[in-house]
């Protein structure tokens, strides 16, 4: 790929025009896979297909041919619980001397595959539906480039490790790569029955089938990174049974939610399955990853928000997130990774480039909001479970987070939390809109750091109020009073500095000169959720964002599907002079926002009659976006951020508010399995 000049940091390049606009995604723990609809791995789309493990692509080619040609696609899908991919395929016309010897659709192929414990298991069933016996040759092309996830995204490297010679075995082959980080990564392709012959990177099979007869082939693709465990795989049937049992056990812990609306039910089932997929198999217990393909790893902000939204039905997710983030809380200053004592993790990766420090994301702390959100989640978890023992265990980490806000978060001592990067390779923008051009003034000029985001002040206010409640519970009355006083100072400062009367909303941010970014955006909605906004101004913000004035404000109304692997939609005014509308963080979709983190409870507070309307609108919008979207060059959901948008509309509304809706939206809670949180 040629180097390109782009303004976006860690740009995700698009190298090929896709032949098919859909891909299929599987994930289990540290492994995920992106296939085309045939179930193949090739070079279509943006080159993101492959089997990935710990931030490296261990298989970059896996293509099935029958009689030397790719089969015809009949259909493909992923099972509702996200476990199993299946594809129905058929042969193309087999020509000899311009005569059709075997008509198309004579031979049927059923491909199915799933991931479990670091192995991709595949079954290929071939059936002869012809009237005469056939000898059917099948070839599987395999290859591995061992590209780091950031290379796949488009980052160029000056040096790479070297590929090892392929090891041909009786039942398959082993591919290998020795990285510059001195880790040897290997991929084993194991077949049953064994291939008839192996030539280069091609596995050749043959099936002699009478009419209506079938043959079954199993392929297991396992990964190994030394130092670390060697290849591990079991029989296909045993792995399938174990994977099904694990999913059923995870599903049994969830509350069963149903309504009289089938589309709503499908929406909820899909969301539950997506959250489970992002969590099952992860070595970090009960910690959902951020999304596939590009963000299939630990993210602090994403994990916290998912935990908050799932808290009412799955509080153990919150406990898992809190435990892991507390264990990785920064203890010392490291400018190269934006670490400061008490700061909460932004993301963590284990690929070759991260191991070598070519990208700073091995353990990276460049997030301005993860730390106050951590304190908010700790309080919400205690209020949900009453787990006093865990609160006492976590309290030192909460105190460190509070100290970070006061000592390091407030860069210039003005009482507001700001950010500026301390490394040339770190993220320029460190809020949830982290595209490097996402914070700007109304004339299109970019805001200069240090930058104080409006929603972050709300998080800090809510965190200090939450910590004050926890202090009181722990018998620390003086500390509780001090924290309440600190929170009030933040609230007063916020109201004085951020309110824009003529816009009927809060400024998006303050730049380094304390000039407000007078831009209407969805960010002030978070200030309703955290209750830092005064009731009078909260109503104006809600009306500005969601009510009849919306159309007159001329926000851009383009809807565009997922291309970067996360489903973040944000709202930006079309009047902005320089609007990177194709940037995912600036895609406007008011329906998605209406069910985003800040919205549901604050909408109800500011516009009491709107809750049922917006849930119904979001359900309808999901159908509209799925059916009427523009061409999609990237992977389809499931994606955890999509789950977060879905779940939050329920998690932020009180149960009584849900039951006050129309019968179509009423929920019946059939079962809930109690858990011991002590």
ChimeraX attribute file (.defattr): number of C-alpha atoms within 10 A of each C-alpha:
attribute: neighborCount
match mode: 1-to-1
recipient: residues
	/A:1	10
	/A:2	7
	/A:3	9
	/A:4	11
	/A:5	7
	/A:6	9
	/A:7	10
	/A:8	11
	/A:9	16
	/A:10	18
	/A:11	16
	/A:12	18
	/A:13	19
	/A:14	18
	/A:15	17
	/A:16	12
	/A:17	13
	/A:18	17
	/A:19	11
	/A:20	14
	/A:21	16
	/A:22	17
	/A:23	25
	/A:24	22
	/A:25	27
	/A:26	24
	/A:27	31
	/A:28	26
	/A:29	23
	/A:30	20
	/A:31	26
	/A:32	25
	/A:33	24
	/A:34	25
	/A:35	23
	/A:36	22
	/A:37	23
	/A:38	23
	/A:39	26
	/A:40	22
	/A:41	26
	/A:42	21
	/A:43	18
	/A:44	19
	/A:45	22
	/A:46	20
	/A:47	21
	/A:48	29
	/A:49	28
	/A:50	30
	/A:51	29
	/A:52	26
	/A:53	29
	/A:54	21
	/A:55	25
	/A:56	23
	/A:57	26
	/A:58	31
	/A:59	28
	/A:60	23
	/A:61	21
	/A:62	20
	/A:63	18
	/A:64	22
	/A:65	15
	/A:66	20
	/A:67	16
	/A:68	13
	/A:69	15
	/A:70	18
	/A:71	22
	/A:72	17
	/A:73	16
	/A:74	14
	/A:75	12
	/A:76	20
	/A:77	17
	/A:78	19
	/A:79	11
	/A:80	13
	/A:81	18
	/A:82	20
	/A:83	21
	/A:84	20
	/A:85	22
	/A:86	22
	/A:87	19
	/A:88	20
	/A:89	22
	/A:90	20
	/A:91	21
	/A:92	20
	/A:93	18
	/A:94	16
	/A:95	11
	/A:96	9
	/A:97	6
	/A:98	7
	/A:99	10
	/A:100	11
	/A:101	11
	/A:102	16
	/A:103	14
	/A:104	15
	/A:105	18
	/A:106	17
	/A:107	23
	/A:108	21
	/A:109	24
	/A:110	17
	/A:111	23
	/A:112	20
	/A:113	22
	/A:114	25
	/A:115	27
	/A:116	23
	/A:117	17
	/A:118	23
	/A:119	26
	/A:120	25
	/A:121	24
	/A:122	22
	/A:123	19
	/A:124	18
	/A:125	16
	/A:126	22
	/A:127	22
	/A:128	24
	/A:129	18
	/A:130	18
	/A:131	10
	/A:132	10
	/A:133	14
	/A:134	18
	/A:135	12
	/A:136	16
	/A:137	15
	/A:138	20
	/A:139	21
	/A:140	19
	/A:141	18
	/A:142	20
	/A:143	20
	/A:144	20
	/A:145	17
	/A:146	31
	/A:147	22
	/A:148	24
	/A:149	25
	/A:150	22
	/A:151	18
	/A:152	22
	/A:153	21
	/A:154	22
	/A:155	18
	/A:156	13
	/A:157	11
	/A:158	4
	/A:159	7
	/A:160	16
	/A:161	15
	/A:162	14
	/A:163	17
	/A:164	14
	/A:165	10
	/A:166	17
	/A:167	11
	/A:168	15
	/A:169	14
	/A:170	12
	/A:171	17
	/A:172	23
	/A:173	21
	/A:174	18
	/A:175	24
	/A:176	23
	/A:177	24
	/A:178	18
	/A:179	17
	/A:180	15
	/A:181	15
	/A:182	14
	/A:183	17
	/A:184	19
	/A:185	23
	/A:186	25
	/A:187	24
	/A:188	23
	/A:189	22
	/A:190	21
	/A:191	20
	/A:192	15
	/A:193	13
	/A:194	18
	/A:195	21
	/A:196	13
	/A:197	14
	/A:198	19
	/A:199	9
	/A:200	11
	/A:201	18
	/A:202	19
	/A:203	22
	/A:204	17
	/A:205	19
	/A:206	16
	/A:207	18
	/A:208	13
	/A:209	19
	/A:210	16
	/A:211	15
	/A:212	13
	/A:213	15
	/A:214	17
	/A:215	14
	/A:216	15
	/A:217	17
	/A:218	19
	/A:219	20
	/A:220	24
	/A:221	24
	/A:222	26
	/A:223	29
	/A:224	21
	/A:225	19
	/A:226	12
	/A:227	10
	/A:228	10
	/A:229	9
	/A:230	12
	/A:231	15
	/A:232	14
	/A:233	19
	/A:234	11
	/A:235	11
	/A:236	18
	/A:237	10
	/A:238	11
	/A:239	19
	/A:240	19
	/A:241	10
	/A:242	12
	/A:243	21
	/A:244	16
	/A:245	12
	/A:246	15
	/A:247	18
	/A:248	12
	/A:249	11
	/A:250	15
	/A:251	15
	/A:252	13
	/A:253	16
	/A:254	17
	/A:255	18
	/A:256	17
	/A:257	17
	/A:258	18
	/A:259	16
	/A:260	13
	/A:261	13
	/A:262	11
	/A:263	14
	/A:264	20
	/A:265	16
	/A:266	13
	/A:267	17
	/A:268	20
	/A:269	16
	/A:270	20
	/A:271	23
	/A:272	22
	/A:273	22
	/A:274	25
	/A:275	25
	/A:276	21
	/A:277	26
	/A:278	27
	/A:279	23
	/A:280	23
	/A:281	24
	/A:282	20
	/A:283	10
	/A:284	17
	/A:285	16
	/A:286	25
	/A:287	32
	/A:288	31
	/A:289	27
	/A:290	27
	/A:291	28
	/A:292	25
	/A:293	28
	/A:294	17
	/A:295	19
	/A:296	26
	/A:297	26
	/A:298	24
	/A:299	25
	/A:300	28
	/A:301	24
	/A:302	23
	/A:303	28
	/A:304	27
	/A:305	21
	/A:306	26
	/A:307	27
	/A:308	26
	/A:309	24
	/A:310	24
	/A:311	21
	/A:312	18
	/A:313	16
	/A:314	18
	/A:315	21
	/A:316	21
	/A:317	23
	/A:318	27
	/A:319	23
	/A:320	19
	/A:321	28
	/A:322	25
	/A:323	20
	/A:324	17
	/A:325	25
	/A:326	22
	/A:327	13
	/A:328	15
	/A:329	20
	/A:330	23
	/A:331	13
	/A:332	11
	/A:333	13
	/A:334	15
	/A:335	15
	/A:336	18
	/A:337	24
	/A:338	23
	/A:339	23
	/A:340	20
	/A:341	17
	/A:342	26
	/A:343	34
	/A:344	33
	/A:345	29
	/A:346	26
	/A:347	22
	/A:348	18
	/A:349	22
	/A:350	19
	/A:351	22
	/A:352	26
	/A:353	25
	/A:354	21
	/A:355	18
	/A:356	15
	/A:357	14
	/A:358	13
	/A:359	19
	/A:360	23
	/A:361	22
	/A:362	19
	/A:363	20
	/A:364	25
	/A:365	31
	/A:366	31
	/A:367	25
	/A:368	27
	/A:369	27
	/A:370	29
	/A:371	30
	/A:372	27
	/A:373	23
	/A:374	29
	/A:375	30
	/A:376	24
	/A:377	22
	/A:378	27
	/A:379	22
	/A:380	19
	/A:381	24
	/A:382	19
	/A:383	13
	/A:384	13
	/A:385	16
	/A:386	14
	/A:387	15
	/A:388	16
	/A:389	11
	/A:390	17
	/A:391	19
	/A:392	13
	/A:393	11
	/A:394	17
	/A:395	18
	/A:396	13
	/A:397	22
	/A:398	25
	/A:399	13
	/A:400	19
	/A:401	27
	/A:402	23
	/A:403	15
	/A:404	20
	/A:405	23
	/A:406	16
	/A:407	16
	/A:408	18
	/A:409	25
	/A:410	17
	/A:411	18
	/A:412	13
	/A:413	12
	/A:414	10
	/A:415	19
	/A:416	25
	/A:417	26
	/A:418	27
	/A:419	24
	/A:420	21
	/A:421	19
	/A:422	16
	/A:423	15
	/A:424	9
	/A:425	15
	/A:426	22
	/A:427	23
	/A:428	20
	/A:429	22
	/A:430	23
	/A:431	22
	/A:432	19
	/A:433	17
	/A:434	15
	/A:435	21
	/A:436	16
	/A:437	22
	/A:438	20
	/A:439	24
	/A:440	23
	/A:441	23
	/A:442	16
	/A:443	13
	/A:444	16
	/A:445	14
	/A:446	16
	/A:447	20
	/A:448	16
	/A:449	18
	/A:450	19
	/A:451	26
	/A:452	26
	/A:453	28
	/A:454	26
	/A:455	27
	/A:456	26
	/A:457	28
	/A:458	27
	/A:459	26
	/A:460	29
	/A:461	27
	/A:462	25
	/A:463	28
	/A:464	26
	/A:465	24
	/A:466	22
	/A:467	25
	/A:468	25
	/A:469	21
	/A:470	25
	/A:471	18
	/A:472	14
	/A:473	13
	/A:474	14
	/A:475	11
	/A:476	13
	/A:477	15
	/A:478	11
	/A:479	16
	/A:480	22
	/A:481	16
	/A:482	13
	/A:483	22
	/A:484	18
	/A:485	15
	/A:486	18
	/A:487	24
	/A:488	16
	/A:489	14
	/A:490	23
	/A:491	22
	/A:492	14
	/A:493	15
	/A:494	21
	/A:495	15
	/A:496	10
	/A:497	17
	/A:498	24
	/A:499	20
	/A:500	18
	/A:501	11
	/A:502	7
	/A:503	15
	/A:504	18
	/A:505	27
	/A:506	31
	/A:507	26
	/A:508	25
	/A:509	28
	/A:510	26
	/A:511	22
	/A:512	17
	/A:513	11
	/A:514	15
	/A:515	16
	/A:516	25
	/A:517	25
	/A:518	21
	/A:519	23
	/A:520	25
	/A:521	20
	/A:522	28
	/A:523	23
	/A:524	27
	/A:525	30
	/A:526	22
	/A:527	26
	/A:528	27
	/A:529	23
	/A:530	21
	/A:531	17
	/A:532	24
	/A:533	23
	/A:534	13
	/A:535	13
	/A:536	9
	/A:537	18
	/A:538	25
	/A:539	20
	/A:540	17
	/A:541	26
	/A:542	23
	/A:543	18
	/A:544	22
	/A:545	27
	/A:546	20
	/A:547	14
	/A:548	10
	/A:549	11
	/A:550	13
	/A:551	13
	/A:552	8
	/A:553	15
	/A:554	12
	/A:555	20
	/A:556	20
	/A:557	15
	/A:558	12
	/A:559	16
	/A:560	20
	/A:561	20
	/A:562	22
	/A:563	18
	/A:564	22
	/A:565	23
	/A:566	22
	/A:567	23
	/A:568	22
	/A:569	26
	/A:570	19
	/A:571	21
	/A:572	25
	/A:573	18
	/A:574	16
	/A:575	16
	/A:576	18
	/A:577	12
	/A:578	15
	/A:579	17
	/A:580	14
	/A:581	16
	/A:582	11
	/A:583	16
	/A:584	21
	/A:585	22
	/A:586	22
	/A:587	23
	/A:588	25
	/A:589	21
	/A:590	24
	/A:591	20
	/A:592	23
	/A:593	22
	/A:594	24
	/A:595	25
	/A:596	26
	/A:597	24
	/A:598	23
	/A:599	28
	/A:600	26
	/A:601	23
	/A:602	25
	/A:603	28
	/A:604	19
	/A:605	18
	/A:606	19
	/A:607	15
	/A:608	12
	/A:609	12
	/A:610	17
	/A:611	25
	/A:612	21
	/A:613	11
	/A:614	23
	/A:615	22
	/A:616	15
	/A:617	17
	/A:618	22
	/A:619	16
	/A:620	14
	/A:621	17
	/A:622	16
	/A:623	14
	/A:624	12
	/A:625	14
	/A:626	11
	/A:627	9
	/A:628	12
	/A:629	13
	/A:630	13
	/A:631	13
	/A:632	17
	/A:633	22
	/A:634	23
	/A:635	27
	/A:636	20
	/A:637	21
	/A:638	26
	/A:639	26
	/A:640	31
	/A:641	26
	/A:642	23
	/A:643	25
	/A:644	27
	/A:645	24
	/A:646	25
	/A:647	23
	/A:648	23
	/A:649	24
	/A:650	20
	/A:651	19
	/A:652	24
	/A:653	17
	/A:654	13
	/A:655	13
	/A:656	8
	/A:657	16
	/A:658	18
	/A:659	14
	/A:660	12
	/A:661	17
	/A:662	10
	/A:663	12
	/A:664	13
	/A:665	19
	/A:666	19
	/A:667	17
	/A:668	13
	/A:669	11
	/A:670	9
	/A:671	12
	/A:672	14
	/A:673	9
	/A:674	9
	/A:675	11
	/A:676	7
	/A:677	14
	/A:678	10
